[in-house]
Amino acid sequence: MLIFVDMKINTSLVLSTYNWAEALELVLKSIANQSVLPNEVLIADDGSQPSTKNLIDEIKKDFPVPLHHIWHEDKGNRKAVIMNKAIAQAKNEYIISIDGDVILHPHFVKDHLIMAENNVYLYGSRVNIQKEALADLFFLKNISFNFFSKGIKKRGRTLRLPFLAKQQKKHPNYSSKMRGCNFSFWKADFIKVNGYNEEFTGWGREDSELVLRMHHAGIEAKRLKFAGIVYHIYHNEQSKSFLDQNDRIQQYTIQNKLKFADKGINQYI
């Protein structure tokens, strides 16, 4: 049942995807099941085949909020680029960012909005759905999980305890617990640091380098613990062949305390 909460924050939920329509269907189903809906959903598609577009076109007919598909040609992993393109089109002041392989707890959006704070970004963790559970997951199209569910790992992260969640304090430094699959921020803060650094290609470091620039610009962080729960669907690891190169880009940002990406979202706004 939809709960109306007077939060006075308009939000765009942005999710990145690539060639996994089966998982994307469950993610979108869990978004439609939110107790507090985002004002819109934008799918940042890094060059998927037509099966993804076909799925989106079918789902958007009955989706409870506007659903936008932002696609570009497949030229390898360019998450930084497609996320900048999608967020540039977001119509609202607050951005919740997830990946296309996480199923959301029904109060996920509500939790992000309750915990939102000026000049602060939020980061949460994830519960892992294990490989052996995938056949039943996709056959049953299940989006409902709890502490006792079979086939999950990190069970303690399934606990939603709002009182304890509100005890979390903001902090000025980067945490290694930050994950781009469960992340929210003010669009103005994202633009302030010029969004994702498009020097990144391949897997790794684009999310952490972004928030490092946010910290250099005076934006603080707050962890979502006992709130903002997501369930990550198992998949094979991506190639890490670009990781050394991406590490060097991030290290340069750290050493020079960079606040602004040379090549970022300003190309699209």
C-alpha positions as CSV (number, residue, x, y, z in Angstrom):
1,M,0.0,0.0,0.0
2,L,1.4,3.4,-1.0
3,I,2.2,5.7,2.0
4,F,2.1,9.4,1.4
5,V,4.9,11.2,3.2
6,D,5.3,14.9,3.3
7,M,9.0,15.1,2.5
8,K,8.9,18.0,0.1
9,I,11.7,16.5,-1.9
10,N,11.2,15.8,-5.6
11,T,13.4,12.9,-6.6
12,S,14.6,11.1,-9.7
13,L,15.7,7.5,-9.4
14,V,18.5,6.7,-11.9
15,L,19.6,3.1,-12.6
16,S,22.4,1.8,-14.8
17,T,21.9,-1.3,-16.9
18,Y,23.5,-3.3,-19.6
19,N,22.1,-6.4,-21.4
20,W,20.3,-8.0,-18.5
21,A,16.6,-7.5,-19.1
22,E,15.7,-10.5,-16.8
23,A,17.2,-8.7,-13.8
24,L,15.9,-5.2,-14.9
25,E,12.4,-6.5,-14.9
26,L,12.6,-7.4,-11.2
27,V,14.3,-4.1,-10.4
28,L,11.5,-2.1,-12.0
29,K,8.9,-4.3,-10.3
30,S,10.5,-3.5,-6.9
31,I,10.5,0.3,-7.8
32,A,6.8,0.1,-8.7
33,N,6.2,-1.5,-5.3
34,Q,7.7,1.4,-3.3
35,S,5.8,2.8,-0.3
36,V,7.0,6.2,-1.5
37,L,7.4,6.5,-5.2
38,P,10.1,8.6,-6.9
39,N,8.8,11.3,-9.2
40,E,10.4,9.7,-12.2
41,V,12.7,6.8,-13.1
42,L,15.6,7.1,-15.6
43,I,17.3,4.0,-17.0
44,A,20.9,4.7,-18.0
45,D,21.5,2.0,-20.6
46,D,25.1,1.5,-21.6
47,G,24.3,0.0,-25.0
48,S,22.0,-2.9,-24.4
49,Q,20.5,-5.0,-27.2
50,P,16.8,-4.4,-28.2
51,S,15.5,-6.9,-25.6
52,T,16.0,-4.2,-23.0
53,K,14.2,-1.5,-24.9
54,N,11.3,-4.0,-25.6
55,L,11.0,-4.7,-21.9
56,I,11.0,-1.0,-21.0
57,D,8.4,-0.2,-23.6
58,E,6.1,-2.9,-22.3
59,I,6.5,-2.0,-18.6
60,K,6.2,1.8,-19.1
61,K,2.6,1.3,-20.2
62,D,1.4,0.6,-16.7
63,F,4.3,2.0,-14.7
64,P,3.2,4.3,-11.8
65,V,5.6,7.2,-12.6
66,P,7.3,8.4,-15.8
67,L,9.9,5.9,-17.0
68,H,12.6,7.2,-19.4
69,H,15.1,5.2,-21.3
70,I,18.5,6.9,-22.0
71,W,20.6,4.7,-24.4
72,H,23.9,5.1,-26.2
73,E,25.9,2.8,-28.5
74,D,27.8,-0.1,-26.9
75,K,31.5,0.9,-27.0
76,G,32.5,-1.1,-23.9
77,N,31.8,-0.2,-20.3
78,R,31.1,3.6,-20.3
79,K,29.0,3.8,-17.1
80,A,30.4,7.3,-16.3
81,V,29.2,8.6,-19.6
82,I,25.7,7.2,-19.6
83,M,25.1,8.2,-16.0
84,N,26.0,11.7,-16.8
85,K,23.7,11.7,-19.8
86,A,20.8,10.3,-17.7
87,I,21.3,12.6,-14.7
88,A,21.5,15.6,-17.0
89,Q,17.9,14.8,-18.1
90,A,16.7,14.3,-14.5
91,K,14.0,16.8,-13.7
92,N,14.2,16.8,-9.9
93,E,16.5,18.1,-7.2
94,Y,17.4,14.9,-5.5
95,I,18.9,11.8,-7.3
96,I,18.8,8.2,-6.0
97,S,21.3,6.1,-7.9
98,I,21.1,2.3,-8.1
99,D,22.3,-0.5,-10.5
100,G,20.1,-2.6,-12.7
101,D,20.9,-5.7,-10.6
102,V,19.4,-4.8,-7.2
103,I,15.9,-5.4,-5.9
104,L,14.7,-2.7,-3.6
105,H,13.1,-3.1,-0.2
106,P,9.6,-1.6,-0.3
107,H,10.8,1.4,1.9
108,F,14.0,2.0,0.0
109,V,13.1,5.4,-1.5
110,K,11.3,6.5,1.7
111,D,14.5,5.8,3.7
112,H,16.7,7.8,1.3
113,L,14.3,10.7,1.5
114,I,13.9,10.6,5.3
115,M,17.7,10.6,5.7
116,A,18.5,13.2,3.1
117,E,20.3,16.3,4.4
118,N,21.7,19.4,2.7
119,N,25.4,19.2,1.6
120,V,25.4,15.4,2.3
121,Y,25.3,12.3,0.1
122,L,24.0,9.0,1.4
123,Y,25.5,5.5,0.8
124,G,24.1,2.1,1.7
125,S,25.1,-1.5,1.6
126,R,23.6,-4.5,-0.1
127,V,22.4,-8.0,0.8
128,N,23.6,-10.7,-1.7
129,I,21.3,-13.1,-3.5
130,Q,23.4,-16.2,-4.1
131,K,24.0,-18.0,-7.4
132,E,22.0,-21.1,-6.4
133,A,18.9,-19.0,-5.8
134,L,18.7,-17.5,-9.3
135,A,16.6,-20.1,-11.0
136,D,13.8,-19.8,-8.5
137,L,14.2,-16.0,-8.4
138,F,13.7,-15.5,-12.1
139,F,11.0,-18.2,-12.4
140,L,8.9,-16.8,-9.5
141,K,9.8,-13.2,-10.2
142,N,10.3,-12.7,-6.5
143,I,10.9,-9.2,-5.1
144,S,10.1,-10.0,-1.4
145,F,12.9,-10.9,1.0
146,N,13.6,-10.8,4.7
147,F,16.0,-12.1,7.3
148,F,14.8,-15.7,7.0
149,S,14.7,-15.9,3.2
150,K,16.6,-18.7,1.5
151,G,19.5,-18.1,-0.8
152,I,20.8,-14.8,0.6
153,K,24.1,-13.7,2.3
154,K,24.8,-10.9,4.8
155,R,21.5,-11.4,6.6
156,G,22.2,-8.7,9.1
157,R,21.8,-6.2,6.4
158,T,18.1,-7.2,5.9
159,L,17.2,-5.6,9.2
160,R,15.3,-2.3,8.8
161,L,15.4,-0.5,12.1
162,P,14.5,3.2,11.6
163,F,15.5,4.3,15.1
164,L,19.0,3.0,14.8
165,A,19.2,4.2,11.2
166,K,18.7,7.8,12.5
167,Q,21.7,7.5,14.8
168,Q,24.1,7.5,11.9
169,K,26.2,10.7,11.8
170,K,27.5,12.5,8.7
171,H,31.3,12.5,8.2
172,P,33.8,14.5,6.0
173,N,35.8,11.6,4.7
174,Y,35.4,8.8,2.1
175,S,34.4,5.4,3.4
176,S,35.4,2.2,1.6
177,K,31.8,0.9,2.4
178,M,30.5,3.3,-0.3
179,R,28.8,1.5,-3.2
180,G,27.4,3.1,-6.3
181,C,24.5,0.6,-6.4
182,N,22.9,2.3,-3.3
183,F,23.7,6.0,-3.4
184,S,21.9,9.3,-3.3
185,F,22.8,13.0,-3.6
186,W,21.5,16.4,-4.5
187,K,21.7,17.1,-8.3
188,A,23.2,20.5,-7.5
189,D,26.1,18.8,-5.6
190,F,26.7,16.4,-8.5
191,I,26.8,19.3,-11.0
192,K,29.1,21.3,-8.6
193,V,31.9,18.6,-9.1
194,N,30.9,18.1,-12.8
195,G,29.4,14.6,-12.2
196,Y,31.2,11.4,-13.2
197,N,34.7,11.7,-14.6
198,E,34.4,10.4,-18.2
199,E,38.1,9.4,-18.3
200,F,37.0,6.2,-16.7
201,T,36.4,3.2,-18.9
202,G,35.9,-0.4,-17.9
203,W,35.0,-1.6,-14.4
204,G,36.0,0.2,-11.3
205,R,36.5,3.4,-9.3
206,E,34.1,5.7,-11.1
207,D,31.8,5.9,-8.0
208,S,34.6,6.3,-5.4
209,E,36.4,9.0,-7.5
210,L,33.2,11.0,-7.8
211,V,32.6,11.1,-4.0
212,L,36.2,11.9,-3.4
213,R,35.7,15.1,-5.4
214,M,32.5,15.7,-3.5
215,H,34.5,15.5,-0.2
216,H,37.2,17.8,-1.6
217,A,34.4,20.3,-2.4
218,G,33.1,20.2,1.2
219,I,30.2,17.8,0.7
220,E,29.9,15.3,3.5
221,A,28.7,11.6,3.7
222,K,26.3,9.6,5.8
223,R,25.9,5.9,5.8
224,L,22.5,4.2,5.5
225,K,22.6,1.4,8.0
226,F,19.4,-0.4,9.0
227,A,17.7,1.5,6.2
228,G,17.8,1.8,2.4
229,I,18.1,-2.0,1.9
230,V,18.8,-3.5,-1.5
231,Y,19.2,-7.2,-2.6
232,H,22.0,-7.7,-5.1
233,I,21.4,-10.4,-7.7
234,Y,24.5,-12.6,-8.2
235,H,26.3,-12.3,-11.5
236,N,29.8,-13.2,-12.8
237,E,32.4,-10.5,-12.1
238,Q,33.2,-8.0,-14.8
239,S,36.6,-7.8,-16.4
240,K,39.1,-5.8,-14.3
241,S,41.5,-5.2,-17.1
242,F,41.1,-1.4,-16.8
243,L,41.4,-1.3,-13.0
244,D,45.1,-0.3,-12.9
245,Q,44.4,2.6,-15.3
246,N,41.3,3.7,-13.3
247,D,43.3,3.4,-10.0
248,R,45.8,5.9,-11.5
249,I,43.0,8.4,-12.3
250,Q,41.6,8.1,-8.8
251,Q,45.1,8.5,-7.2
252,Y,45.6,11.7,-9.2
253,T,42.3,13.0,-7.9
254,I,43.4,12.2,-4.3
255,Q,46.9,13.7,-4.7
256,N,45.7,16.9,-6.3
257,K,42.5,17.2,-4.2
258,L,40.5,17.7,-7.4
259,K,37.0,19.0,-7.0
260,F,35.9,19.2,-10.6
261,A,36.2,16.6,-13.5
262,D,37.5,18.1,-16.7
263,K,35.1,15.9,-18.8
264,G,31.8,15.5,-17.1
265,I,28.1,16.3,-17.0
266,N,28.6,19.9,-18.2
267,Q,28.7,18.5,-21.8
268,Y,25.0,17.7,-21.6
269,I,23.4,20.6,-19.6
